[in-house]
């Protein structure tokens, strides 16, 4: 049976973002390298994506607090 791997374009499609959007993400170590091309098993990407923090976690400016004066 032939093993199938996802390239950067396929990873972006699987995550529902653009290939350029992947530049902002720290992808897991690739499962295979063919020359300089990285490849991931679909389950590697799915597991990694499931463990990522949700939107807005750990970043940005703190919210202003309302004060009762």
Secondary structure, 3 states (H helix, E strand, C coil): CCCCCECHHHHHHHHCCCCHHHHHCCCCCCCEEECCEEEECHHHHHHHHHHCCCCCCCCCCCCCCCCCC
